[in-house]
Amino acid sequence: MDRLRNPESGSNLTSKAEPKRADEVTIDAEGRSKRQMDPITMVLLLVAATVAGAINAAVGSGSLLTLPVLMAAGLPPGVAVRTNTTGMVFSTVGAVAGYRKEIQAERPNLRPLSIATLIGAMSGSLLLLKASPGTLDVVVPILICVALVMVVSQPRLTKTLKERQARRAKTAAPDSASGGNADNKSPYRRPALVLPMGLASIYGGFFTAAQGILYMAILSVGTGRKLGDVNAVKNQMSLIVNASAAAVYLVAHFVWGAEIFWIGTALVAIGSLIGGYFGAHLAKRLPDAILRGVIVVVAIAALARQLWG
């Protein structure tokens, strides 16, 4: 980072003026950039983070509210994503706390899914550190479209899966009489579910926004369960993705100097933690049709923002 230079003497100077926006940068004594955010933007970000936390718990894609505020404040895209992801860890902590009973019931069956999600998320976050900004313009609309198609067609796909399972149960009736391991029968252990979730987690670690839509669609179609029934596991996987991506960004920050705007991270963390906890309780009371409708609206809004925003 270049220091400010005195045009008359030619000597290097350290700016002592405090910036008013995140894109107005001063340089400290060690040559590191320092950003600040004006009070109005701070309030807007806190409100956006609270609403985003509730949306993440109920549906996903809450980052589509906080990222625009961070970028409007002047943060470069890479800095905004790292700042947002690090703060959004607390959103998923709040959501998981709200679903702790449901998650505990499924925990013995989630190990393969968790491992695949962890590997995918760390891979995606490393890709972000190396990727060019234009890559997101291609990847995000495609993934949102895929998620939207999956959510809309989920009832028909679920019906097909249940019919197939019923036919398999009839043909496997003699074997089922001998019993079996309940863990092995869990739909969350299916390789056909674990692999897509691992791939989707690469995207989650890369960008985070709209990852909840992808996970809800994949989990619902892959298990044959209703959207509301897989929401708890979706939040658990989102926590793994956000926490592992944030860990990569923190290492990159302290070791290689990858910038994170800590004021923004703190505001996102506080707001999303509150919103995530209460959003989890709200989601449990939403009918499946309403939950699907919210997902479709959020997905379309996300797609519109990427294409025309």
N, C-alpha and C positions, 0 to 999 in steps of 0.2 A: 504494500500500500504506500503510495507516494505521500511524503510530507508536504505541508504547505510551504511555499517558498517566498521569501521577501524579494520583490522585484528590484529593489534598490541596492541592497547589500549582497544579494545572492545567497544569503545564509538560510539554513533550514530552520523553520519555526514550528512550534507545536501550537495548534489552535486551542484557545481557552474558551471560545464561545460554544455554548450548548446548542445543539441543533433542535429545531422545533418539529421536524418530520423525520420519519425513518429513512428517507432518502437524502437527508442533509447530514453529512458525516463529518465528524471531527476526528482528529488523530491524537491519541494519548502519547505519553512519554516513551512508550515502547514501540510506537509506530502502529498500534492496533486501532481499527476503526471503532467509533462509538456512535450509536444511534439513540434517538429519543423519539417519543411519540407524543403528539399534542393531546390534551385532556379529552377533547371531544371524540377523537378517534379511539382513545382508550375506552371510553364509555361504550362506543359503538361496538368495539371488538368484544368487550365483556358481555354485552347483550347478545351479540351474534353467537358467541361461544356457548352461552347458556341454552339458547334455542338449539344450537347444533348438537349439544350433548343429549338433549331430549330426542332429537331426530335420530341420532346415532343409535340410541337405545331401542327406539321403536322400529326404525327402518334401516338407517344407514345414510351416508352421503351428507352428513352434517358439515363436513369440511368444505362443501361447496358454498357455505355461508361465511366461514371464517377466512378461507384463502383469499377471496376477493377483497376483504377488508384489509388484510395484511399487504396485499399487492397494491391496493389503492393508497396505502400509507407510504408507498415508495420502496418496499422490499423487492429485490430481484426474485424471480420465480424459484430458484433453488433455495435461497435463504427462507422464503416464505413457506415452502414445503417442509423444510427441516424444522422451522419454528413451530409450524402448525402440528406436525406429527408428534414432536416432543411434548407439546401441551395436551394433545388429544389422548395421550395415555391415560390421563385422569378421567376423561369421559368414559372410557371403557371400564376403568376401575369402578366408577359409580354404577354403570350398567350391570356389571357382573355382580356387584353387591346386591342390586335389586333382584337378580335372578339366582342368588346363591343356592336356594333349595333345589331348583330345577337343574342347575349345573352339577350339584353334588350327586344327584340321582344318576346322571349320565357319565360322571367322571371316569369310572372304570373302563368305559368303552371309547374314550376320547384320545387314548395315547397315540395310535397311529396317525390320527387326524392332526393332533397337536405337533407331532414331529414334522410332518409334511408342511404344515403351516409355518413353523419356525424356520425351516430351511428355505422355503420360498420367500418369506418376508426378508430375511437377511440377504438373500440374493438380490431381491428387488431394490433394497436400500443401497446396496453397493453399486447397482446399475445407475441409480439416480446420481450418485457422486461422480459418475463418469459420463453420463448421457448429455447430449446437446439439448437445449431448451425446445427445439422444434420437434423432438421425438414425441413429446406429450400430445402435440396437436394431431398426431396420427393415431396413437394408441388409445387415448381416452374415448373418443367417439365410438370406435369399434367395440370396445369392451362394454360401454354403456348400452349400445344397441343390442348386443348379445344378451346382456342381463335383462333388458326390457322384454325381449322376445321370450325368454325363459319364464319370467314372472307372469306375463299375460297367458302363456300356454300351460302354466303350472297345473291348473285343475285337470285339463285333459291328459297331461303327461302322468299326473298322479293316479288318475283313474286307470290308465293303461298299465302302470306299474303294479297296482293292486290286483288287477285281473291276471297279470302274469304271475304274481306271487300266489294267487289262489290256485292257479293251474299247477304250479310247482308243488304246492302243499298237498294237492290231491295225489300227484304222482309219487311224492315222497312220504306218503302216509305210513307205510310199513316201517320206514327208518325212524320216523318221528316218534313212534311208540316207545322206542328205546331211550328217549330223552336226549339230552345234549347240554352243551355249555351255553348258557344264556348270553354270555359275552360275545361268543362267536356269531350269534344270530342278530346282534345289534346292527342296524343299517349304517351306523356311524363307522363300522369297521370295514365296510365294503371297499375293495380296491377301486371300483368304479367311482366312488365318492372321494376317496383320499387323494387320488391323482389330480382331478380337477381342482380341488381345494388348494393343493400345493401350487398348482400353476396360477390360480387366482391370487394366491398370497404373494407371488412375485410382483403382480400389479399393485397389491396392497402396500407392500414395502416400498414400491417405486413412487407411488403418488398418493395413496391413502383415500383420496376422495372417491366416493361411489363404490368403495370396496364392500360396504354392507349390502348393497343391492346384489352384487355378484354372489356373495356368500349365502344370502337368503335364498336366491334362486337355485344355486347348486345344492344346498342342503335340503331344500324342500323337494326338488325333483329327485335327488339321489336317495332320499330316505322314504319318499312317498308320504311324508307327513305335512300337516298344515303349516302355513307360514308362522303362525303364532307359536306352534309347538317347537320349531327349530330356532326361534329367536334367541333363546338362552344360549345355545351352542354357538350361534353366530356371534354373540357378544363375547363369549369366551375366546373364540378364534381371533376376533378383532383385537382383543387385549394382547394376545400373543404377537400379532402382527405389529401393532403400534409400539409395544414395549421393545421388541427385538430391533425394529427399525430405529427407534429412538436411541437404543444402546449403540448401534452402529454410528449414528450421527454424533453422539456424544464423544465416542472415541475419535472420530474424524475431526471433531471440533478441538479437542484438547491435544491431539497428536499432530494433526496436519493443518489445523487452523481453519477448518470449514466453518463458516459463520452461522451462528444461531442468534436471533434477536431475542434476548432473554426477557425483556419487558413484555413482548408479545406472547412468549411462551407462558409466562406467569398468568397473564390475563386469560388466555385460552384454557389453561389448566384449571383455574378457579371456576370460570363459568361452565366449562364442560363437565366438571365433576358434579356440580349442583344439578345441571340439566340431565346428566346421564342417570343419576339416581332416581329422580322423579319421572324421567321418561320411561324407565324400565317398568315402573308401577302402572303408568298410563297404558303402555303397550299390552299389558296382560288383560286389559279390559276392552281392547278393540276387537271387533269381529274380524274374521279373516278377510272378508270382502273389502272392508274399509282399509285394512292394513295393505292389501294388494293395491287398492286405489291410490293410497299415499305413495307407495313405491313407484307406481307408474308416473304420477305427477312429478315426483322428485327426479326420476330418471329423465323425463322429457326436459325438465328445466335444466338439468345438468348437461344434457346433450345440446340444448339451445345455447347455453352459455359457452360451450366449447366451440361450436360452429360459428356463432355470430357475436359472442361477447368479446 
